[in-house]
């Protein structure tokens, strides 16, 4: 995920302190991978240096002063460009699972066991995501659906590969 653009997008609703940005990011996007404070402040420093945010105020506190950041016009333009640029669809033409299956076949190991083990791992994660989806809000359901659809595609590939394993073994050994 583009953390800089995400923070800029969050700043469009109004100026925030770094800890407020981290909290907003974690609530909306960081369920599984929350940001570290150091990452937030390093990103804000880069955005400030690039003219995409500006300091909008400083508040004294019991500890260090708390700086508030606001998005600039250049930052808004950056977010607009980022939102209008499609993400590159990944074809996944070479992945680790395929490599494991071929190497298992090349070495005489049981590739079906590799596929079965992976299938079990996928199903476990799918059950967890399905539970999370039913317990969460709409945003959580949507991100879980995204992950579930990718896992379902992986499962279809696992089944297809298992059905073609004998033929693949002949080709690998030839």
Buried (B, 14 or more C-beta within 10 A) or exposed (E): EEBBBBBBBBBEEEBBBBEBBBBBBBEBBBBEEBBEEEBBBEBBEEBBEEEBBBEBEEEEEEEEEBBBBBBBEBBBEBBEEBEEEEEEEEEEEEEEBBEBBBEBBEEEEEBBEBBEEBBEEBEEBBEEBEEBBEEBEEEBBEBBEEBBEEBEEBBEBBEEBBEEBEEBBEEBEE
